[in-house]
Each structure stands twice: as C-alpha cells, then as structure tokens.
C-alpha cells in the first residue's frame, strides 16, 4: 500500500467529513431537522447510505448519525517515520468519504442546488422525462433558458433498464470518468471508444474548473440516458451517484438488503464490472473518492503520474494504475486515448463482445439514442417529404447470395445537402432453421441494427420508417450500401442459429 496514496486519501476524507458536518449544522438551523431530503424517483432513500448502514434517511435530522458513523471511520494521516500497514485505514476513510459525499448532495437537494444547473445544456432522449417530476418539467433539462441542468442521480426506472443489460451481458460494465481530458478531441475519442463497446459512461469532476462534460458539450456530443453518457456534475462529489447506482444494482438485482455492506461490496466486485478513469490532476478529494471506489472492487486508472498499487486483493486485478498520457505508446493522442480505454478494460477484466460491422463510422448499441437534427443532416428518407419502407422476406437458400448488397437507383451523392429521397430496404434471408413466422421478428430488428451506427437516426418500422444520415457520417463515407452491410453483419451475429444467408 502506498503511503503517499494513504496520506492523500485520509487527508481528503477528513476534510470532506468536516465539510459535510458544517453543511449539516447550517442546514439544521436554516431548514430544520424535519425538512425532507431525498434523491428523486428512487425507492432506496439515499442509496449508498441505505446500502452501507441500513439507515432510511428521509429528513435532514436523520443525517446526523450518518455523519457520526463517517467520523468514526476516519483515521489520522500516516506517520512519516513509522511505516505500518494502512490499507484498512485508507479503505475506511474512503467509505467515510462516500457517506459524507452523499450527505452533502442530499443537503444540496434540500437547497435546490441539485441536479447541477447548466445553462443551455441539453440532455438527450428520455433523461428529463424520466427524472423530472411533472411540476418541475417545464424548462428542465431541455436546453432552453436557465432551467437546464445536468443529470443528477439515476432514477429507478433507468436503473432497471440498464441493470438487466449489465446482468445479461449486453452492457459489459460502466466507466466513472472524473476530471478533464488532455483535449476536447481526446475526450470525444475516450467516450466513443466506450460507446463502441457498449460500456455505460458516467461523467463528473473537473480539473482547474474544466470538466470533461464541458469538453463533450463543446464538441456537440449528445449526453443522456439514450447515448449511455450520463453527466452527473462538474465537481468530484457528484461521482457519488455512480456508486449509488452500483449499490442499487446489488439491492435490486442481487437480492441484497439495506445494511448488508459486505455482501453489497462483494456483489459489485464479482458482478458489476466498473472502473474509475481519473483524467488530469488528482487532488486529495479524488484520492479519497478513489479509495471509496476501491471498496467496491472498482480499480482506478489515472492518466497522470501517481503511485501505483498493483497487487490484487480488494479488486480482482490491480488497484491503482498510472498511465501518464503522453507516455502511452501511439502515433497520436487519439491512438493514446484508445489504448487508455483498452488498459482500463484489461485492468477490470471486462469481457467485450463486438460485432464486426464494416462501416466507416463507430458502431454500437450506445449510439441508438442519437438524434440527427436538421441542421446536422446530410439527407433524410421518409418523414414529411419522402417515403421509406423496410421489408424482410424468407427465400430459398439457392436464391440468396450471402453478403450481396445491391443499390438500385441514385446514391446520396447526387442529392443536395439537407435533401430527401425515397428509399426502400428489401432484405432476403435464408437458412435451414428459418421459418416464415420469423420474418416479422427479424424485420423489427432493423430499427435497432441501423440505429447502432453513429450519426444515423432511424425511427419507426415497416412502411413508416424515417431515416436520417448526418453530415458527420456522410463526410466519413457512409452511403446507402452501408445499410445493407450493417444488416448483413448483425443478422448473422444475432440470429446465426436460424439465418445462413442474408
């Protein structure tokens, strides 16, 4: 165990618990002990506190024993002269950090300071609808005016949706990114690599006031539930929402009960494949929060020079890994970013299954929620100005040449930007296990398969389909033939037991 890490983490934990106690004392005076505190749309109270202590916190006054418990977990900073084992003390301080962080965020909710306001910020897809209560829906999270905000804690509806995917393997894990990347381009590359692997991405923290959330927003990257990129907040404390999500996963899908701290932590180590990616300078608070994450079995990978903890134990493999970004082998920063993501996956032991889809854009289910707005559109099929349909039919094996994609008619190259044209997608499938009754089942998958391409929007199905190709996708060479290549690859990958030729 690194004495340097222990010193920084324990010092950060002591400071945060003191800050939480100060905030609580002020809230008791200004708001009163009976003022409700809660994270919206969850049945698990303050989830990490509930999971670790069994306390069902519903009012400000009920936070007092929580912080007393956190205070009891703290330890003095290690002595410079005496080298003693202090892994346990560091992990205790990490847990105290998490209890204090969730208490602070709960108090902020009581003051209306959470979710974090973010002027003109837009949350993609159903984030706002799922999160915001009806009386607060107007102006919240829609990118208009001062009512816009970052995501805040994940609600139970979305937890169940993602939790099922985490359990059945469709979503191999999640990444908690804290800080800011070297550049906007590196930030985009990191999240795109995670999206491509269907890894859920949680964003929080900043470096000198600049957050990866700011970097992605400046590059036009959509964030929200639909894109698997969830912006919690621009301070380090908001990372508590990621560990609250992990706690609720154990409570919901692992059958654990509040107060079963050890069982919840072991469940996460063995079943929830997550890691922390620390970008930029690591301060005392980040060291303390990292110690809290290690309790869950989640390793920490930093892109700066920090001491490493390589022996296994609390985590499955290494605990803390340092990969100074400029020292990563690679032709350029984008290749270094890709290798950083690969190292994180390796350290956590995440098993990723990728369908090889031969298209010039990134591909993965994380892109299914992308919206192509008219200003960003190269061409559209269907909608108000044209017609679009999809039709899948069974054929004899001898009548289908596997992998053949034929484009009949004009390509998109001859259509003016932001133009439209009619399109029909006709798919012939054959297989010894194929049956006529399977046709509508396979046909309904076209929506999901095409939507997996970055920069492509697909809405509807059959004779009411509506498809848009973005300028970014067209600039990378995406054309009509690639629709056929996507469907060929995915039908074989997902339905290979019944489909022999497409």
Secondary structure, 3 states (H helix, E strand, C coil): CCHHHHHHHHHHHHHHHHHHHHHHHHHHHHCCCCCECCCCCCCCCCHHHHHHHCCCCCEHHHHHHHHHHHHHHCCCCCCCCCCCCCHHHHHHHHHHHHHHHHHHHHHHHHCCCCCCECCCCEECCCHHHHHCCHHHCCCCCECCHHHCECCCCCCHHHHHHHHHHHHHCCCCCEEEEEECCCCHHHHHHHHHHHHHCCCEEEEECCECCECHHHHHHHCCCCEEHHHCEEEEECCHHHHHHHHHHHHHHHHHHCCCCCCCHHHHHHHHHHHCCEEEEEECCCCHHHHHHHHHHHHCCCEEEECCCCCCECCCCCCCCCCEEECCHHHCCCCCHHHHHHHHHHHHHHHHCCCCCCCCCCCCCCECHHHCCCCCCHHHEEEEECCCCCCEEEEEEECCHHHCCCCCCCCCCCCHHHCCCCEECCEEEEEEEECCCCCHHHHHHHHCCHHHHHHCECCEEEECCHHHCEEEEEHHHHHCCCCHHHHHHHHHHHHHHHHCCCCCEC
